[in-house]
Amino acid sequence: MKRIVWLAALLLAPFANGQDLNDLFISGLDDAERFANDYLRPVQEAGIYGVSNGWYNTADAKPLGGFEISIIGNLTGFKNKDDKKAFVLDPSDYDNLDFVVDPGTPRQVSTALGDIEGIQVFVEDENGLLREEFELPSGLASEDFNFVPSGYIQASVGLIKGLEVKARFLPKIKFDDDAEIGLFGAGIQYEFTKLLPADKVLPVAISAVIGYTGMNGEYDFTDSSVIDGSDQRIDASFKTWNFSAVVSTRKIPVINFYGGIGYITGKSDIDLLGEYVVSSGPFQATYIDPFTVSNDASGVAATLGTKIKLGFFRINVDYNIAEFSTLTAGIHFGFR
């Protein structure tokens, strides 16, 4: 369980830069919110695709009373996705924010997934008498992370002929006193080949799978904040759906193969909460629960995988190809 909690808690790592994001309040609330939307969008998308996976490892539905308990981990990679690791910041789109070097000229800056460091920006009053400089935050890649992880425990139970119900969860557990994360989800799988008279002799099974996943996490950065205030934290939520058609082999004794084509859709909301007191620079103010960053993502996804059976013990590995591709591995215990 501790390994799963650690894996899932890593998903909050990009949001730890919220303690850097609050620097942006020096430039005013509108500029801070505009930057946060572009900065956080890619990691929200990656999280949506990541937690949507792992709903199946075969198209062969369990019989009545058959069950499986699984420990599942996902790694959603972005190493070669340069378009998700940076965005173009155009000072003309901002009220007060500008670059120290070549002011007024658009340039690429890091997202929460990126590795661009050392970008200095400034704000000043209309007369140029009061000026404040600070550095824009970088992202996960600057810490040598090229993936967004997620993990959970999942259970599946066979009901009437061809129908299987699933549930996934990760109890909300505090991590290192600053972060906590929890996950829950439910799904169904229905095997159409069970309707055929010769389903027991068919070499393949065909199923439909629908799965919903909800994940919530919170990161408190009050103690490390550079701006005065209280109860400063980020509250992140992900709500996703996976609709898939799945086919698999089922007559090979030890190893079988499966694949699926589906549609993933979801939404993520990140609330920046607490009190932020800007006491330096030209735009001094106090903000309470300043804004929410909302983004959604959806797209077609294809999965290829294999499952090895060793009595009551099984393992599977698959690769999901999508806007953000995900490697999934699972350890399973149960009987059919």
Secondary structure, DSSP 4 states (H G I P E B T S, - for coil): -HHHHHHHHGGGGGGGGHHHHGGGGGG-HHHHHHHHHHHHHHHHHHHHHHHT--S-S-SS---TT-EEEEEEEEEEE-TT-HHHHEEEE-GGGSSS-EESSSTT--EEEE-TT------EEEEE-TTS-SEEEEE----GGGGT--EEEEEEEEEEEE-STTEEEEEEEEEEEEETTTEEEEEEEEEEEEEGGGGSTTTTT-SEEEEEEEEEEEEEEEEE-GGG-SSEEEEEEEEEEEEEEEEEEEEEE---SSEEEEEEEEEEEEEEEEEEEEEEEE-SSS--EEEES-EEEEEEEEEEEEEEEEEEEETTEEEEEEEEESSS-EEEEEEEEEE-
